[in-house]
Every structure is written in structure tokens, then in C-alpha cells.
């Protein structure tokens, strides 16, 4: 059974090269996608600023104003119209914010969660307003309620400023901290209104205000330390301005005010100080935010340009790697294909032709027959394989020549021995023929007939050696011989000729040149039939004409052969067999095959209806002649 054919080496090389190439392409795509994604996120910040940050900042400003107005209404009992007007402005800002935020797509999970939390806090705004309208809620609780809504917006800002550029991230985080400090300033202004309305600083308000002051100053100082020169300048000037110092003095005065004491005379200027600082902080915060947004686009474009350059160079490297790899694969596959074709041509054409020629001609091989194979290669291993094939060719040619000479020598030995035996046996047959004519005693004549028959069989075996040596026996006929005489001559060369029955053949004759070979072929088949059938059975020899010549059938009543072995024998008989010394037990079939191939005779073995075998010999019309009146040697 031939070995299973594996995958071509071209496929294996392609798979081998695909692994590093796919890894290289994957790394390039990952790096380009990662950096490019950062750039695209930076560009998306503009969209977030327009549809999320700016509207929410507007909401914070309106909530801060509403918080101050609500606290004034609670502590003074005046300003209901102002509160109502401010609520309308806040509602408009909230509606705008929610409408724009719904148009955003592909938000990060964290930002989506913070946006949902802010909307939830905005839903609580209606409850806070009802508490203010009922005037039953403490002003400090109102401040806390509004502060929770604003704090939710700052948590959303924290998720927005996760930009990939670290320097830009620090600036965005610092500006966000300044926004928180600004909201704490708004809470302080509301606390100032409570303190002024009560005319003293109570314990709860004192603790809350002290915490607010500490938080605002901490946020302001930390944010200022992280801002770069371009954004820090306005805030540094504000910190050094009289407006900021006056409000700091107000903060210190409220923090240092005893709980039981009344307010100082300077308390009347606290609202004005807070309003002045609020205006300056609000102006600076707006400028800082806009300046930061303007930085985003150049940073994103710069990052994308770097990605484009690096990605382009990487893509060129990837393409170059693929081209080099594919070219290497193509060249190696071409060299291996050339080696395969050369080896196939050597094995199936040149060596096969040389072996076929050496069967009939033992002359030394020509230069063309032993020319070394040539394969264009730049790979040393393939060159070594080519050299190994050439060495194998030399060894195979030497072995084939030696085998041919040995076979030719053996054939010559066979021919010489067979010729000598044939000559002696021919003389012995002539002597026996003379003795048979001179003898009149029946017993002696019977013995002479037995010797004659034995000698005839010995002559056939000698002629078999000549035939196996691809030579022609010297015995022949000049004139056509009737088919019946040919069949009788064949039967005469078989040991158990008494068991053979020749049915009446057609009135045809064989050319004299083929009589000896046809008789020998038929005798071999008849002898096989007698050897492989029971002793008491008969062997029938029938013949008849066909459209293409004459068919001779030799049928025995033996055990037959299995279908596989029968097919193997028919395949061997269908072509010119080469004598194999290892199968000398079937010498007769080799002789039959040689004789059949020599004259274009077709010999087929088939199962017999009686259980044995039927050997069918198809003689072509070219071997037939007109039935002669009489035949002679």
C-alpha cells in the first residue's frame, strides 16, 4: 500500500511563515490601534465639551445661583419672585443638558454610570424645591442638597478628563479642581447670607463654614500648583488682588467669630466681597476651560500624525517582511520543485529506459544515459541533495549494468546448455525413430514409444530454457501445419497424454514459423491442467474460429484458484514477463508469457464450470493459413 501523501512543502512553508507574519501584523495593528485610539479619544473630547461639559457647567452655575437665592428666601423671607425666575433658568439649563447628553454615543462605562448618577441627582431637585417652598427646612440642609447635585457633576468631569496625554490630563484635572473650589465659594456665599440673617455665628454654621474654607483653599492651592504657566497666570494675579484678600479676611473673620458674640461692623461688606470674588473666579474659570479645550485638538492631531508616521513606517516594514518571506518561500518551493522533477525524470525516464535497454543490450551506458541531474539552487542543503541523487544514480547504474551482464551471462549459459541438450535429444529422437521402424516386437515397441515420449518432453524443457533466454529454438517448420496436428504435437509433449481429449478442431492451419512456439505454449498449458487436476479426470482441448482468429480452450476439473491469484496470473500473462529466479515454480507461465508476447497471442485463465480452470488461447488471424493437403517438416 503506498504511503499517504502529505501536504505539499509550499503549504508547510506558508504556515511556517504565517505565524511570525501574523504576530508582526497583530502587534503593529495593536500598537497603531492603541495610539490611534488615544488620538481619536482626544478629538472626541471636543464633542464631549460641547454636548456634556459646557451644558453641565451651565447647569452648575444656575444651581449655584438658585442655591443662593433659595437660602436668601429662607433666612429673609423675601425674594420669592427671584427664586421663581432662577428656577426657570435652571430648568432651561437642565433641559438643554439632558437633550444634548442623549445624543452622545460610545461613552465609556464609567462615564455612562456618572452621567446616570447626575441625572438621578437632578431628579431630586423637585423635592429640594418643595422643601424650600414649605420654609420648614434648615438653610444649611438646603446648601447640602444643592451641593450633592453639583458634586455629581464633578464626579462626571473626573471620568471625562481621563485623556491619554499625561500633561494634558494634569491640566484638565487642575481646572476641574478649580471648578470644585468655585462651587465651595458659592456655598460660602450662601453661608454668609445665613450668618448675616441671624446676626451671629452658631455652632453648626461655624463648623460647616470652617470646613468649606479649608476645602476651598486646599483645592485652590493644589490646582494652582499643577497648572502650567499659560493657565496659572490669571489665578496668580487673582490671588494677589485686593478682591481675593478682602474675601480671605471675611473668611477669617467668620471662622474666628465666637459663637455667642455678635457680628463685627465689617460684616456688612461680606456679601459684596463674595460677589466681587465670585465674578473674578467665574471669569477666570471660563477662560481656563476654553483654553484647555483649544489645546485638545492640536495635541490629538500631533498624536495622530505620530501614529500615522510610525504606523506608516511599521506598515511598510510589515509589507516588506511579507514580500521577503513570500519571495523566500517561492524561491525555496521552486528549487524543491525542480529537485522533485529532476528526481522523477531520473527515476521514471532515464533509469527506467536504461534498465529496459540493458535487458537486450548490455553495452556500457552512454553519456546521456548517465548524465548527472542539474538543479539551479542557491541553498546548500538542496545542492547536497542533488549531489546525493547523482551518487545514487551512479550506484544504481553500476548495479543495473552488473545485473544485466549477470543476467546475460546466465542466459548464455542456459542457451548453450539447452542447445547442446537439444542437439543430443534430436539425435536421440532420430535414433529412437529408426529403432521403432526396425522393431516388430510389441513389448519392445511399447518401451521405445515411452522413451520417445520421454525424450520429447525433455526436448520441450530444453527449448523452455532457450525461450527464457529470449532466443528462438532451432526446430521449425517450412510449410503451414493443420491445427489438429499442432494440438497433437502439444499433447505428445505432456506426461499424462492419455487423460487429454482433443475435440475436433476447425479446418485451419498455422504458419510454419509459429508451429513450434504454439505447440510449446499449448503443451505448457495442457501440462499445468494435468498437474493441477485429479488423476482420474480428463482434460478437454476445444478450439473454434472467431472473428479475429482461432480460440483454443484447455479445461481441467481441478480445484481452481482464488480470484485474487487468478487476476494476478492474468495480469502477468497480459504483458511481456521478465523471468524471476525467485518464482521458478511457475516456470511454465513465464514460458507461456514469452511465447504469447512474441506472436501477439492472448492467453487468459478463467474459472471452469466444472470447478477447475479454463485456459483460453486466442490465436490472431495473422498466424493462420489455408488448410494444406498434407504437412511436412
Secondary structure as the mmCIF struct_conf table of DSSP 4:
data_model
#
loop_
_struct_conf.conf_type_id
_struct_conf.id
_struct_conf.beg_label_comp_id
_struct_conf.beg_label_asym_id
_struct_conf.beg_label_seq_id
_struct_conf.end_label_comp_id
_struct_conf.end_label_asym_id
_struct_conf.end_label_seq_id
HELX_LH_PP_P HELX_LH_PP_P1 UNK A 2 UNK A 5
HELX_RH_AL_P HELX_RH_AL_P1 UNK A 9 UNK A 48
HELX_RH_PI_P HELX_RH_PI_P1 UNK A 49 UNK A 53
HELX_RH_AL_P HELX_RH_AL_P2 UNK A 54 UNK A 76
BEND BEND1 UNK A 77 UNK A 77
HELX_RH_AL_P HELX_RH_AL_P3 UNK A 80 UNK A 101
TURN_TY1_P TURN_TY1_P1 UNK A 102 UNK A 103
BEND BEND2 UNK A 106 UNK A 106
HELX_RH_AL_P HELX_RH_AL_P4 UNK A 109 UNK A 123
TURN_TY1_P TURN_TY1_P2 UNK A 124 UNK A 124
HELX_RH_AL_P HELX_RH_AL_P5 UNK A 125 UNK A 134
TURN_TY1_P TURN_TY1_P3 UNK A 135 UNK A 135
BEND BEND3 UNK A 137 UNK A 137
HELX_RH_AL_P HELX_RH_AL_P6 UNK A 139 UNK A 160
TURN_TY1_P TURN_TY1_P4 UNK A 161 UNK A 161
BEND BEND4 UNK A 164 UNK A 164
HELX_RH_AL_P HELX_RH_AL_P7 UNK A 166 UNK A 198
TURN_TY1_P TURN_TY1_P5 UNK A 199 UNK A 199
STRN STRN1 UNK A 200 UNK A 200
HELX_RH_AL_P HELX_RH_AL_P8 UNK A 203 UNK A 226
BEND BEND5 UNK A 227 UNK A 227
HELX_RH_AL_P HELX_RH_AL_P9 UNK A 229 UNK A 239
TURN_TY1_P TURN_TY1_P6 UNK A 240 UNK A 240
BEND BEND6 UNK A 241 UNK A 241
HELX_RH_AL_P HELX_RH_AL_P10 UNK A 242 UNK A 256
BEND BEND7 UNK A 257 UNK A 257
BEND BEND8 UNK A 259 UNK A 261
STRN STRN2 UNK A 262 UNK A 262
HELX_RH_3T_P HELX_RH_3T_P1 UNK A 265 UNK A 269
HELX_RH_AL_P HELX_RH_AL_P11 UNK A 270 UNK A 345
HELX_RH_PI_P HELX_RH_PI_P2 UNK A 346 UNK A 350
HELX_RH_AL_P HELX_RH_AL_P12 UNK A 351 UNK A 360
HELX_LH_PP_P HELX_LH_PP_P2 UNK A 363 UNK A 366
TURN_TY1_P TURN_TY1_P7 UNK A 367 UNK A 370
HELX_LH_PP_P HELX_LH_PP_P3 UNK A 371 UNK A 373
HELX_RH_AL_P HELX_RH_AL_P13 UNK A 380 UNK A 438
HELX_RH_AL_P HELX_RH_AL_P14 UNK A 442 UNK A 468
TURN_TY1_P TURN_TY1_P8 UNK A 469 UNK A 470
BEND BEND9 UNK A 474 UNK A 474
BEND BEND10 UNK A 478 UNK A 479
STRN STRN3 UNK A 481 UNK A 482
HELX_RH_AL_P HELX_RH_AL_P15 UNK A 483 UNK A 492
TURN_TY1_P TURN_TY1_P9 UNK A 493 UNK A 493
BEND BEND11 UNK A 494 UNK A 494
TURN_TY1_P TURN_TY1_P10 UNK A 495 UNK A 496
HELX_RH_3T_P HELX_RH_3T_P2 UNK A 497 UNK A 499
STRN STRN4 UNK A 500 UNK A 502
HELX_LH_PP_P HELX_LH_PP_P4 UNK A 503 UNK A 506
BEND BEND12 UNK A 507 UNK A 507
STRN STRN5 UNK A 509 UNK A 510
HELX_RH_AL_P HELX_RH_AL_P16 UNK A 512 UNK A 531
TURN_TY1_P TURN_TY1_P11 UNK A 532 UNK A 532
BEND BEND13 UNK A 533 UNK A 533
TURN_TY1_P TURN_TY1_P12 UNK A 535 UNK A 536
BEND BEND14 UNK A 537 UNK A 537
STRN STRN6 UNK A 539 UNK A 546
TURN_TY1_P TURN_TY1_P13 UNK A 547 UNK A 548
STRN STRN7 UNK A 549 UNK A 555
BEND BEND15 UNK A 558 UNK A 558
HELX_RH_AL_P HELX_RH_AL_P17 UNK A 563 UNK A 573
TURN_TY1_P TURN_TY1_P14 UNK A 574 UNK A 574
BEND BEND16 UNK A 575 UNK A 575
HELX_LH_PP_P HELX_LH_PP_P5 UNK A 577 UNK A 579
HELX_RH_3T_P HELX_RH_3T_P3 UNK A 581 UNK A 586
HELX_RH_AL_P HELX_RH_AL_P18 UNK A 587 UNK A 599
TURN_TY1_P TURN_TY1_P15 UNK A 600 UNK A 600
STRN STRN8 UNK A 602 UNK A 607
TURN_TY1_P TURN_TY1_P16 UNK A 609 UNK A 610
BEND BEND17 UNK A 611 UNK A 612
STRN STRN9 UNK A 613 UNK A 620
HELX_RH_3T_P HELX_RH_3T_P4 UNK A 621 UNK A 623
STRN STRN10 UNK A 624 UNK A 625
HELX_LH_PP_P HELX_LH_PP_P6 UNK A 626 UNK A 628
BEND BEND18 UNK A 629 UNK A 630
#
